[in-house]
Amino acid sequence: MLSHLRGRWVNPSHYHVTVQFLGLHRGLPPETIARMKSAAGAARWAPFDITFDRADSFCGSRRFPCVLRCDQTSETPLQALWRELGAALRAQELGQLLREPPFIPHLTIAYADAALREPMPIQPIRWRVQELVLVASHVGQSLYEPLATWLHDCPDL
């Protein structure tokens, strides 16, 4: 279905869903990273599934991110995690790094030469979320540096 797409496909080992984008930075102070880790570690969540049901495009400068999207018609565990992390980051006095809503859950699969004309339904893809990772993304290098990882360990949720 997306075989006609021209551009650069993302290596599947780089697939991720960004829950809270904290901006582009060079050399964040260690105390800021420590507060980010503290906020993420304070978030309470249970494993959940995301179901991607369509391919779509975002406008880009030279390339158009081709993404998988999921239903946003009702509150989802992913949106709840977004809110929880936002509150935890604000509690760590990092609210200035947060992007304003709307939160648009997506998984980038390619950077295309042209945008899709309209969202395309796909066979639903279910992805289990059971890990939260704080990542430093080295823009333009396709390099993601994990700074800390939290596996779900809250059996009471």
N, C-alpha and C positions, 0 to 999 in steps of 0.2 A: 504494500500500500504506500509506503514512503520510499520505495525503491527509486522513484524519479528525483528524489532530493539530491541536489548538488551542493557540495560544500565539504566541511571537515567533520567527521563523526567523532564524538567523544569516546575515549577509551572507557569501556564498561567498568574498569577498576576505579574510575573517577566519578562514577554515578553517586549522587548525593542529593538530598533535599535540604536546602538552607532554611532553618527555622527562624533565626535572628541574624540578619546581615548587619555587621557592626562597622562597616565602612572599609575603605582602602587606607592602609596605614603602612608606613615604613618605620621599623624600629620602635614598636610600642614599649613604653617603660615597663619593666618587670612587675611593678606594683599594679599596673592596669591589667596585665595578663592575670595576675593573682586574683584580682577582684572578679574578672570574667570567670575564672575557674571556680571561685567561691559561689558565684551566682548560679552557674550551671549545676554545681554539686548540690545546691539547695533546692533545685526544682524537683517536685514530686510528680511522678508520672508512671503509668503502667504500659507495658508493651501494647501495641495496637497495629492494625493493618491500614495501609493506604491503598486505595484502588485507583489506578490511573485508567481513564476511560476514553481519552482523546489526545490527539496530537495538535499542537497549536504553535504559533510563532509570536515572538516578541520583536518589537522594532529595535534595531541595532544601528550602529553607525555605518559600518561597512558590511557586516555579516548579520544575519538574523538568527537569534537563538531559536532552534526548534526544540520544543519541550513537550513532555507528557504532563497532562493536567488531570486533576481529580475534581469530583463534584464538590461544590462549595455552597450548596443550597441550605445546609443546616450546620450547626455547630459540630465539629469533628474533634477527635482526640488530638489531631495535629494542630488545629486552631487553639485548643485548650493549652497544649504545650507551648505554643507561640506566646499566649497571654501569660502563662506561668513564668517563662523565661524573661519576658519583658518586665514583669513585676520584680523578679529577682535581680535583674540588671539595674533597675531603678533603685532598689534597696542598696545596691553597691555603689550608688551615685554615678552610674554609667548611662543614665537615660539619654544624655546628649548624643550618644552613639546610635540610638535606635532610629530606624526608619518609621515614618508615619504609616498608618494603614493606608490602603488595604494590603493584607498579607495574601499573596498569590502563590499557593503551594505549586511547585513544579519540579520536574527533573529534566535537566538539559541533556539532550541526546546528540545534538549536532549544532554546528554553526553553518547555516545555509547561505547560499548566494542570493536567495530571494525568499520572501515570506510566503507561508502558506496562505492561500486566498481566504480560507475560513477554517475553523477548527474541524478536524477530521475524527470521526468516531473510530476507535480501535477496539480490538478484542481486549476486555479488561485484564489488567495486569495487577496482581495483588503483591504488595511488598510489605513485609513484616518489619516494624520498627521496634528494636529492642536495645539500641545503642545510641548514645548521644556523644558527639565528638566536637571539641573545640578545635577549629582548624584555622591555620594561617594559610591563606591562598596567595600564592606568588603570581600575580596577574601577568598574563602574557606568556607564562612559562609552563602552563598546564601542570603546575606543581602544588600539591596540597600537603601541608605539613601539620600532622596531628600534634596538638599541644597537650591534650588531655582527653580521656575517654571515660564515659560512665555507662556501665551495663546496668540494665534494670535489676534492682535488688530490693524492691519494696513489696514484699509479699502481701502486705496489709492493704494494698490499693485495689 
